[in-house]
Amino acid sequence: MLAEVQSRRFTVEEFYRMAEAGVFGPEERLELIEGEIFEMSPIGDRHMLCVDHAAELFFEAFKGRAKVRTQGSFRLNIHNVPQPDVVLFKPNAEYPTTTRANRENCFLFIEVSDSSLRFDTNVKVPIYAKTGIPEVWVEDLKDDLLIVYRDPSSEGYKTKLSLTPDDSVSLSAFPETSFPVRELLLNGLPIVD
């Protein structure tokens, strides 16, 4: 007779308690996705530079209109704490230095994918849609594409665009401000130490 085997999903509170108790090493980069703990891929040079560059572009373009967070955890619900590479969210006029990013005040998630494209697009993006993140950009560094997801629903994003380095992109929340895709992907730009 075969026994039924079930996995146990962790909650956000359990995940945080494990981190506080020292279960994870301080250098470990982990995400809680659907109650499972995943080790994140190492960050390569181009990945890191794309994150830094997007943050710089957004700081300048949206000063006073949006806040930028890079590579921080984001609590979506009881079983999901991803670490998007860049989050753009609404500032709180009354408490500008204490504003926390949450689903209700979020404009955009960016995932920079050099070795995690399948996981980002097949696992994380559907979760982002189900939890109501209004817009997600996935920077596909292998194929030099920017994949834009908009109009979230419980079945996924209704709009998906694949943009090349020759295109420009703007957020749904800020259509008047556009960015060259080439600059976001650092396509063709020299990466120098």
C-alpha positions in Angstrom: 0.0 0.0 0.0 1.4 3.4 -1.0 1.2 6.3 1.4 0.0 9.6 0.2 2.8 12.2 0.3 2.0 15.9 0.6 4.2 18.8 0.6 4.0 21.5 3.3 3.8 25.1 2.2 5.3 27.7 4.5 3.6 31.0 5.3 5.3 34.4 5.1 5.4 34.6 8.9 7.1 31.2 9.1 9.6 32.2 6.4 10.5 35.4 8.3 10.7 33.5 11.7 13.1 31.0 10.1 15.3 33.9 8.8 15.3 35.6 12.2 16.2 32.3 13.9 19.3 32.0 11.6 18.0 29.0 9.6 19.3 30.7 6.4 22.8 32.1 6.0 23.1 35.9 5.8 24.5 35.6 2.2 21.6 33.4 1.0 19.2 35.1 -1.5 15.8 33.4 -1.0 12.3 33.9 -2.2 9.1 32.3 -0.9 7.0 31.4 -3.9 3.7 29.6 -3.4 4.9 28.5 0.0 8.1 27.0 -1.3 11.6 28.4 -0.5 13.7 29.0 -3.7 17.3 30.0 -3.9 17.7 32.8 -6.3 20.2 32.7 -9.2 23.5 34.5 -8.8 23.5 38.0 -10.2 25.8 38.6 -13.1 27.5 41.9 -14.1 25.0 42.8 -16.8 22.1 41.8 -14.6 23.4 44.1 -11.8 24.1 46.9 -14.1 20.6 46.7 -15.7 19.0 46.9 -12.2 21.2 49.9 -11.2 20.5 51.6 -14.6 16.7 51.2 -14.4 16.7 52.5 -10.8 18.7 55.6 -12.0 16.4 56.2 -14.9 13.3 55.9 -12.7 14.7 58.0 -9.9 15.2 60.8 -12.4 12.0 60.4 -14.4 9.6 59.9 -11.6 11.0 62.1 -8.8 8.2 63.1 -6.5 5.7 60.9 -8.4 7.0 57.4 -7.5 9.5 55.6 -5.3 12.0 53.0 -6.5 13.1 49.9 -4.6 15.7 47.5 -5.9 16.1 43.8 -5.1 14.0 43.9 -1.9 11.4 41.4 -0.8 7.8 42.2 -1.5 5.0 40.5 0.5 2.2 39.6 -2.0 0.1 37.3 0.2 0.4 34.6 2.8 2.5 32.3 0.6 4.5 34.7 -1.6 7.5 36.9 -0.9 9.3 37.4 -4.2 12.3 39.7 -4.7 11.6 41.6 -7.9 14.7 43.4 -9.2 13.0 46.8 -9.4 9.7 47.9 -7.9 8.1 51.3 -8.7 5.4 52.4 -6.3 3.4 55.4 -5.1 4.8 57.6 -2.4 2.7 58.5 0.6 2.5 62.3 0.8 2.0 62.2 4.6 4.8 59.8 5.4 7.3 59.9 2.4 10.1 58.2 4.3 8.1 55.3 5.7 6.1 54.3 2.6 6.0 50.5 2.1 5.4 49.0 -1.2 2.3 46.9 -1.4 -0.1 45.6 -4.0 -2.4 48.6 -3.6 0.3 51.2 -4.3 2.5 49.4 -6.8 2.9 50.6 -10.4 5.5 48.1 -11.8 7.7 45.1 -11.1 10.8 44.5 -13.2 12.5 41.1 -13.3 15.9 41.0 -15.0 16.4 37.5 -16.4 19.7 36.1 -17.6 19.4 32.6 -16.2 15.9 32.6 -14.7 13.6 33.4 -17.6 11.5 30.3 -17.5 10.9 30.6 -13.7 10.2 34.3 -14.0 7.7 34.0 -16.9 6.1 30.7 -16.0 6.0 30.9 -12.2 6.4 34.4 -10.9 4.5 36.4 -13.6 1.3 34.4 -13.2 1.4 34.9 -9.5 1.9 38.7 -10.0 -1.2 38.7 -12.3 -3.3 36.8 -9.8 -2.3 39.1 -7.0 -3.0 42.3 -9.0 0.4 43.7 -9.8 -0.7 46.1 -12.6 2.4 45.8 -14.8 5.5 43.6 -15.1 8.5 44.0 -17.3 10.8 41.0 -17.8 14.2 42.0 -19.2 15.3 38.9 -21.2 19.0 39.4 -21.4 19.7 36.3 -23.5 17.4 37.2 -26.4 17.6 41.0 -25.9 13.9 41.5 -25.4 11.7 43.4 -23.0 8.5 41.4 -22.3 5.8 43.7 -21.0 2.8 42.3 -19.2 -0.3 44.4 -18.4 -4.0 44.1 -17.4 -3.8 41.5 -14.6 -6.5 38.9 -14.1 -6.8 35.7 -12.1 -6.0 33.8 -15.4 -2.9 35.8 -16.1 -2.1 39.1 -17.9 -4.4 40.0 -20.7 -1.7 42.0 -22.6 1.8 40.7 -23.4 4.2 42.7 -25.6 7.7 41.6 -26.7 9.8 44.7 -27.4 13.2 44.8 -29.2 16.1 47.1 -28.5 14.9 49.4 -31.3 11.6 50.0 -29.5 10.6 52.4 -26.7 8.4 51.6 -23.7 6.3 53.6 -21.2 4.4 52.5 -18.1 0.6 52.5 -18.2 0.6 54.7 -15.1 3.0 57.2 -16.8 2.3 57.1 -20.6 4.0 60.4 -21.2 7.4 59.2 -20.1 9.1 56.7 -22.4 12.4 54.8 -22.2 14.5 53.2 -25.0 14.4 49.5 -24.6 18.1 49.4 -25.7 19.0 51.4 -22.6 17.0 49.3 -20.2 18.6 46.1 -21.6 22.0 47.8 -21.9 22.0 46.3 -25.4 25.2 47.0 -27.3 26.5 49.3 -24.6 30.0 48.5 -23.4 30.2 47.1 -19.8 33.4 48.2 -18.3 34.8 47.7 -14.8 
